[in-house]
């Protein structure tokens, strides 16, 4: 093995180790839910499933366009590009972990409709695109980047997601660097309910984040009462995130075991731990 190959192998191994720290036990979780989908769609093959609970089954096909895009077609009426330059990615990104699946799920048995889900993994990042159709029209198209579906409850439509830095709570990266968190979304018919809060994972909670300036921690996210002060260079643990519109807070625990909420703005609050942006 020449020097270049040795260096490449070392870098890839390091990236996989670091990614594993923040995503958690993906392999075990994936194994437990890998057969919970209805069907995995193959490129160029036509399938028939009732996507909206109507009278007739819908015609579904995945194919590659002339410019190498991965395209989903419903009933020969609606075409949606799921992934651009699919063949290019497949050829040139195989040096890193890569996966791209399109599957049919039934996340909520009560709403009598099915979901088509693109699961992609590229450049050590994984994500999902969830689509739902009614009368051939796409009424739901939601992407969860840098995320992993841990499990779901088809009786309630609740989906448990773990997330890294480029997902729903990506804005918190600027405050303190790399993290991982988890939260539940709920699919009911053609609506998705995403929570305002996310809990950090055990790995993230174990990190001591050092304040790079004086910070005020409040008793709640209304910021009406002060809980304690975090002085510059003091360390805290981060337990959860809260975001609603432009309102963003992190829940921290100080060295005395007290909890408080710190406002998050556009500037860093802590010395970044493995800053990725």
C-alpha positions as a LaTeX table, in Angstrom:
\begin{tabular}{lrrr}
\hline
Residue & $x$ (\AA) & $y$ (\AA) & $z$ (\AA) \\
\hline
Unk1 & 0.00 & 0.00 & 0.00 \\
Unk2 & 1.50 & 3.35 & $-1.03$ \\
Unk3 & 1.61 & 6.44 & 1.19 \\
Unk4 & $-1.44$ & 8.09 & $-0.41$ \\
Unk5 & $-3.62$ & 5.03 & 0.18 \\
Unk6 & $-2.45$ & 4.78 & 3.78 \\
Unk7 & $-3.29$ & 8.41 & 4.48 \\
Unk8 & $-6.72$ & 8.06 & 2.80 \\
Unk9 & $-7.52$ & 4.96 & 4.85 \\
Unk10 & $-6.56$ & 6.70 & 8.10 \\
Unk11 & $-8.69$ & 9.79 & 7.31 \\
Unk12 & $-11.76$ & 7.72 & 6.42 \\
Unk13 & $-11.37$ & 5.61 & 9.56 \\
Unk14 & $-11.11$ & 8.74 & 11.72 \\
Unk15 & $-14.22$ & 10.26 & 10.08 \\
Unk16 & $-16.25$ & 7.12 & 10.69 \\
Unk17 & $-15.18$ & 7.02 & 14.36 \\
Unk18 & $-16.08$ & 10.69 & 14.90 \\
Unk19 & $-19.42$ & 10.25 & 13.12 \\
Unk20 & $-20.21$ & 7.26 & 15.31 \\
Unk21 & $-19.68$ & 9.36 & 18.44 \\
Unk22 & $-22.49$ & 11.72 & 17.51 \\
Unk23 & $-25.03$ & 9.54 & 15.75 \\
Unk24 & $-25.04$ & 6.84 & 18.42 \\
Unk25 & $-25.78$ & 3.15 & 17.85 \\
Unk26 & $-27.03$ & 3.40 & 14.29 \\
Unk27 & $-26.19$ & $-0.13$ & 13.25 \\
Unk28 & $-28.21$ & $-1.75$ & 16.05 \\
Unk29 & $-31.18$ & 0.57 & 15.58 \\
Unk30 & $-31.14$ & 0.10 & 11.81 \\
Unk31 & $-31.13$ & $-3.67$ & 12.17 \\
Unk32 & $-34.20$ & $-3.56$ & 14.39 \\
Unk33 & $-36.23$ & $-1.42$ & 11.95 \\
Unk34 & $-34.83$ & $-2.39$ & 8.55 \\
Unk35 & $-37.80$ & $-4.67$ & 7.71 \\
Unk36 & $-40.49$ & $-2.30$ & 8.90 \\
Unk37 & $-41.05$ & $-0.73$ & 5.48 \\
Unk38 & $-43.57$ & $-2.14$ & 3.02 \\
Unk39 & $-41.43$ & $-2.24$ & $-0.12$ \\
Unk40 & $-38.08$ & $-1.04$ & $-1.40$ \\
Unk41 & $-38.42$ & 0.36 & $-4.92$ \\
Unk42 & $-35.91$ & $-0.64$ & $-7.57$ \\
Unk43 & $-34.79$ & 1.62 & $-10.40$ \\
Unk44 & $-36.69$ & 1.03 & $-13.64$ \\
Unk45 & $-39.38$ & $-1.20$ & $-12.13$ \\
Unk46 & $-43.08$ & $-0.29$ & $-11.89$ \\
Unk47 & $-45.07$ & $-0.86$ & $-8.68$ \\
Unk48 & $-48.74$ & $-0.50$ & $-7.76$ \\
Unk49 & $-49.77$ & 0.58 & $-4.25$ \\
Unk50 & $-52.70$ & 2.55 & $-2.90$ \\
Unk51 & $-50.95$ & 5.69 & $-1.63$ \\
Unk52 & $-53.97$ & 7.77 & $-0.57$ \\
Unk53 & $-56.61$ & 5.28 & 0.53 \\
Unk54 & $-58.66$ & 5.83 & $-2.62$ \\
Unk55 & $-60.44$ & 3.33 & $-4.86$ \\
Unk56 & $-57.52$ & 2.40 & $-7.05$ \\
Unk57 & $-53.87$ & 1.56 & $-6.69$ \\
Unk58 & $-51.32$ & 4.14 & $-7.82$ \\
Unk59 & $-48.65$ & 3.46 & $-10.42$ \\
Unk60 & $-45.18$ & 4.17 & $-8.99$ \\
Unk61 & $-41.86$ & 4.15 & $-10.78$ \\
Unk62 & $-38.27$ & 5.17 & $-9.97$ \\
Unk63 & $-35.98$ & 5.84 & $-12.92$ \\
Unk64 & $-32.86$ & 7.70 & $-14.03$ \\
Unk65 & $-33.35$ & 10.72 & $-16.28$ \\
Unk66 & $-31.08$ & 11.58 & $-19.20$ \\
Unk67 & $-29.05$ & 13.92 & $-16.99$ \\
Unk68 & $-28.61$ & 11.19 & $-14.34$ \\
Unk69 & $-31.19$ & 12.47 & $-11.86$ \\
Unk70 & $-33.09$ & 9.96 & $-9.76$ \\
Unk71 & $-36.79$ & 10.61 & $-10.52$ \\
Unk72 & $-40.02$ & 9.43 & $-8.92$ \\
Unk73 & $-43.11$ & 9.24 & $-11.16$ \\
Unk74 & $-46.68$ & 8.77 & $-9.90$ \\
Unk75 & $-49.45$ & 7.62 & $-12.28$ \\
Unk76 & $-47.51$ & 9.03 & $-15.27$ \\
Unk77 & $-48.72$ & 12.48 & $-14.12$ \\
Unk78 & $-46.35$ & 13.72 & $-11.43$ \\
Unk79 & $-42.56$ & 13.57 & $-11.65$ \\
Unk80 & $-40.29$ & 14.61 & $-8.77$ \\
Unk81 & $-36.51$ & 14.68 & $-8.82$ \\
Unk82 & $-35.45$ & 12.82 & $-5.68$ \\
Unk83 & $-31.72$ & 13.20 & $-6.14$ \\
Unk84 & $-29.65$ & 15.16 & $-8.64$ \\
Unk85 & $-26.78$ & 13.54 & $-10.51$ \\
Unk86 & $-27.46$ & 10.19 & $-8.91$ \\
Unk87 & $-25.08$ & 8.27 & $-11.19$ \\
Unk88 & $-22.31$ & 10.82 & $-10.61$ \\
Unk89 & $-22.67$ & 10.38 & $-6.86$ \\
Unk90 & $-22.71$ & 6.62 & $-7.14$ \\
Unk91 & $-19.52$ & 6.56 & $-9.22$ \\
Unk92 & $-17.39$ & 9.14 & $-7.45$ \\
Unk93 & $-18.54$ & 8.98 & $-3.82$ \\
Unk94 & $-18.10$ & 5.24 & $-3.37$ \\
Unk95 & $-14.81$ & 5.96 & $-1.62$ \\
Unk96 & $-17.01$ & 7.08 & 1.32 \\
Unk97 & $-20.03$ & 5.30 & 2.85 \\
Unk98 & $-22.91$ & 5.73 & 0.40 \\
Unk99 & $-26.46$ & 4.54 & 0.39 \\
Unk100 & $-29.60$ & 5.63 & $-1.41$ \\
Unk101 & $-32.88$ & 3.78 & $-0.95$ \\
Unk102 & $-36.46$ & 4.62 & $-1.92$ \\
Unk103 & $-39.04$ & 2.79 & 0.16 \\
Unk104 & $-42.77$ & 2.76 & 0.88 \\
Unk105 & $-43.76$ & 3.11 & 4.54 \\
Unk106 & $-46.96$ & 3.21 & 6.52 \\
Unk107 & $-45.95$ & 5.49 & 9.40 \\
Unk108 & $-49.54$ & 5.96 & 10.58 \\
Unk109 & $-52.04$ & 3.17 & 10.03 \\
Unk110 & $-54.94$ & 5.37 & 11.11 \\
Unk111 & $-54.61$ & 7.94 & 8.32 \\
Unk112 & $-55.10$ & 5.25 & 5.62 \\
Unk113 & $-52.28$ & 6.55 & 3.42 \\
Unk114 & $-48.69$ & 5.58 & 2.67 \\
Unk115 & $-45.40$ & 7.47 & 2.50 \\
Unk116 & $-42.61$ & 7.28 & $-0.07$ \\
Unk117 & $-39.26$ & 7.85 & 1.65 \\
Unk118 & $-35.87$ & 8.59 & 0.13 \\
Unk119 & $-33.05$ & 7.57 & 2.49 \\
Unk120 & $-29.65$ & 8.87 & 1.44 \\
Unk121 & $-26.21$ & 8.55 & 2.97 \\
Unk122 & $-23.36$ & 10.47 & 1.44 \\
Unk123 & $-20.11$ & 12.05 & 2.66 \\
Unk124 & $-20.69$ & 10.54 & 6.13 \\
Unk125 & $-24.07$ & 12.25 & 6.35 \\
Unk126 & $-27.48$ & 10.62 & 6.28 \\
Unk127 & $-30.95$ & 12.01 & 5.77 \\
Unk128 & $-34.55$ & 11.37 & 4.75 \\
Unk129 & $-37.04$ & 12.91 & 2.38 \\
Unk130 & $-40.67$ & 12.00 & 3.16 \\
Unk131 & $-43.32$ & 12.41 & 0.46 \\
Unk132 & $-47.08$ & 11.79 & 0.44 \\
Unk133 & $-49.45$ & 11.90 & $-2.52$ \\
Unk134 & $-53.19$ & 12.34 & $-3.01$ \\
Unk135 & $-54.79$ & 12.04 & $-6.44$ \\
Unk136 & $-51.28$ & 11.99 & $-7.96$ \\
Unk137 & $-50.41$ & 15.35 & $-6.35$ \\
Unk138 & $-47.59$ & 15.65 & $-3.82$ \\
Unk139 & $-49.15$ & 17.23 & $-0.72$ \\
Unk140 & $-46.27$ & 16.54 & 1.66 \\
Unk141 & $-42.56$ & 16.90 & 0.91 \\
Unk142 & $-40.33$ & 17.19 & 3.98 \\
Unk143 & $-36.57$ & 16.64 & 4.28 \\
Unk144 & $-34.73$ & 15.74 & 7.48 \\
Unk145 & $-31.06$ & 16.20 & 6.78 \\
Unk146 & $-28.25$ & 14.70 & 8.86 \\
Unk147 & $-30.83$ & 12.49 & 10.57 \\
Unk148 & $-31.56$ & 8.84 & 11.24 \\
Unk149 & $-34.91$ & 7.15 & 11.87 \\
Unk150 & $-34.41$ & 5.15 & 15.05 \\
Unk151 & $-37.94$ & 3.71 & 15.21 \\
Unk152 & $-41.58$ & 4.60 & 14.65 \\
Unk153 & $-44.99$ & 3.76 & 16.08 \\
Unk154 & $-47.52$ & 3.05 & 13.33 \\
Unk155 & $-50.38$ & 3.26 & 15.83 \\
Unk156 & $-49.64$ & 6.92 & 16.60 \\
Unk157 & $-47.66$ & 8.12 & 13.57 \\
Unk158 & $-44.75$ & 9.08 & 15.84 \\
Unk159 & $-41.24$ & 8.81 & 14.39 \\
Unk160 & $-38.13$ & 8.99 & 16.60 \\
Unk161 & $-35.23$ & 10.77 & 14.88 \\
Unk162 & $-31.61$ & 11.22 & 15.94 \\
Unk163 & $-29.82$ & 14.20 & 14.41 \\
Unk164 & $-26.39$ & 15.71 & 13.95 \\
Unk165 & $-25.42$ & 19.24 & 12.95 \\
Unk166 & $-27.20$ & 19.93 & 9.65 \\
Unk167 & $-30.77$ & 19.05 & 10.53 \\
Unk168 & $-33.77$ & 20.77 & 12.09 \\
Unk169 & $-31.67$ & 22.16 & 14.96 \\
Unk170 & $-28.66$ & 23.13 & 12.82 \\
Unk171 & $-28.64$ & 26.76 & 14.03 \\
Unk172 & $-27.33$ & 25.63 & 17.41 \\
Unk173 & $-24.04$ & 24.62 & 15.81 \\
Unk174 & $-22.93$ & 28.26 & 15.70 \\
Unk175 & $-23.37$ & 28.52 & 19.48 \\
Unk176 & $-21.04$ & 25.71 & 20.55 \\
Unk177 & $-19.93$ & 23.44 & 17.71 \\
Unk178 & $-20.70$ & 19.80 & 17.10 \\
Unk179 & $-23.56$ & 17.94 & 18.85 \\
Unk180 & $-26.14$ & 15.19 & 18.51 \\
Unk181 & $-29.76$ & 15.19 & 19.65 \\
Unk182 & $-33.02$ & 13.28 & 19.30 \\
Unk183 & $-36.71$ & 14.18 & 19.05 \\
Unk184 & $-40.05$ & 12.85 & 17.79 \\
Unk185 & $-42.03$ & 14.03 & 14.80 \\
Unk186 & $-45.60$ & 12.97 & 14.06 \\
Unk187 & $-47.20$ & 12.31 & 10.69 \\
Unk188 & $-50.99$ & 12.56 & 10.56 \\
Unk189 & $-52.49$ & 12.49 & 7.10 \\
Unk190 & $-50.68$ & 15.10 & 5.05 \\
Unk191 & $-49.33$ & 17.07 & 7.97 \\
Unk192 & $-46.08$ & 16.71 & 9.89 \\
Unk193 & $-45.75$ & 17.97 & 13.44 \\
Unk194 & $-42.18$ & 18.84 & 14.45 \\
Unk195 & $-41.52$ & 19.69 & 18.12 \\
Unk196 & $-39.90$ & 22.87 & 19.43 \\
Unk197 & $-37.56$ & 20.90 & 21.68 \\
Unk198 & $-34.88$ & 18.26 & 21.25 \\
Unk199 & $-32.89$ & 16.39 & 23.89 \\
Unk200 & $-29.16$ & 15.95 & 23.51 \\
Unk201 & $-27.75$ & 12.43 & 23.44 \\
Unk202 & $-25.75$ & 10.85 & 26.24 \\
Unk203 & $-22.53$ & 11.47 & 24.29 \\
Unk204 & $-23.22$ & 15.19 & 23.89 \\
Unk205 & $-24.27$ & 15.57 & 27.54 \\
Unk206 & $-20.95$ & 14.11 & 28.67 \\
Unk207 & $-19.03$ & 16.98 & 27.03 \\
Unk208 & $-18.02$ & 19.94 & 29.18 \\
Unk209 & $-18.56$ & 23.11 & 27.13 \\
Unk210 & $-16.46$ & 26.13 & 28.16 \\
Unk211 & $-18.15$ & 29.55 & 28.10 \\
Unk212 & $-16.21$ & 32.10 & 26.05 \\
Unk213 & $-18.03$ & 35.00 & 27.73 \\
Unk214 & $-20.34$ & 35.76 & 30.65 \\
Unk215 & $-23.75$ & 34.15 & 30.12 \\
Unk216 & $-27.10$ & 34.45 & 31.91 \\
Unk217 & $-29.13$ & 31.31 & 32.50 \\
Unk218 & $-32.89$ & 31.75 & 33.07 \\
Unk219 & $-35.42$ & 29.55 & 34.84 \\
Unk220 & $-37.45$ & 29.07 & 31.63 \\
Unk221 & $-37.59$ & 29.99 & 27.95 \\
Unk222 & $-39.51$ & 33.19 & 28.68 \\
Unk223 & $-36.30$ & 34.68 & 30.14 \\
Unk224 & $-38.21$ & 36.46 & 32.91 \\
Unk225 & $-36.24$ & 35.18 & 35.92 \\
Unk226 & $-32.50$ & 34.61 & 36.29 \\
Unk227 & $-31.41$ & 31.15 & 37.47 \\
Unk228 & $-27.64$ & 31.69 & 37.63 \\
Unk229 & $-24.65$ & 33.23 & 35.85 \\
Unk230 & $-22.11$ & 31.27 & 33.84 \\
Unk231 & $-18.82$ & 33.11 & 34.03 \\
Unk232 & $-16.25$ & 33.18 & 31.23 \\
Unk233 & $-14.22$ & 29.93 & 31.15 \\
Unk234 & $-16.74$ & 28.09 & 33.35 \\
Unk235 & $-17.98$ & 24.73 & 32.07 \\
Unk236 & $-21.53$ & 23.43 & 31.63 \\
Unk237 & $-23.28$ & 20.40 & 30.19 \\
Unk238 & $-25.93$ & 20.87 & 27.49 \\
Unk239 & $-29.18$ & 18.93 & 27.93 \\
Unk240 & $-31.70$ & 20.17 & 25.36 \\
Unk241 & $-32.58$ & 22.74 & 22.68 \\
Unk242 & $-35.64$ & 24.91 & 22.28 \\
Unk243 & $-36.55$ & 26.84 & 19.13 \\
Unk244 & $-39.71$ & 28.56 & 18.06 \\
Unk245 & $-39.34$ & 31.05 & 15.26 \\
Unk246 & $-36.38$ & 33.28 & 16.11 \\
Unk247 & $-36.55$ & 32.29 & 19.76 \\
Unk248 & $-33.77$ & 29.83 & 20.65 \\
Unk249 & $-32.50$ & 28.51 & 23.99 \\
Unk250 & $-30.27$ & 25.75 & 25.27 \\
Unk251 & $-30.86$ & 24.02 & 28.60 \\
Unk252 & $-27.61$ & 23.66 & 30.57 \\
Unk253 & $-26.47$ & 22.21 & 33.88 \\
Unk254 & $-23.67$ & 23.93 & 35.81 \\
Unk255 & $-21.06$ & 22.42 & 38.14 \\
Unk256 & $-23.45$ & 22.79 & 41.12 \\
Unk257 & $-26.11$ & 20.69 & 39.39 \\
Unk258 & $-28.44$ & 23.62 & 38.67 \\
Unk259 & $-30.37$ & 23.85 & 35.40 \\
Unk260 & $-31.05$ & 26.95 & 33.36 \\
Unk261 & $-31.88$ & 28.22 & 29.87 \\
Unk262 & $-29.40$ & 30.36 & 27.91 \\
Unk263 & $-30.42$ & 32.44 & 24.90 \\
Unk264 & $-28.84$ & 31.52 & 21.58 \\
Unk265 & $-28.12$ & 34.19 & 19.01 \\
Unk266 & $-25.84$ & 34.42 & 16.00 \\
Unk267 & $-22.55$ & 34.55 & 17.93 \\
Unk268 & $-20.72$ & 31.63 & 19.63 \\
Unk269 & $-21.46$ & 31.10 & 23.34 \\
Unk270 & $-18.90$ & 28.40 & 24.06 \\
Unk271 & $-15.54$ & 27.32 & 22.80 \\
Unk272 & $-16.52$ & 25.05 & 19.90 \\
Unk273 & $-15.99$ & 21.33 & 20.34 \\
Unk274 & $-15.10$ & 19.90 & 16.93 \\
Unk275 & $-16.57$ & 22.87 & 15.06 \\
Unk276 & $-17.91$ & 21.66 & 11.72 \\
Unk277 & $-19.30$ & 24.77 & 10.04 \\
\hline
\end{tabular}
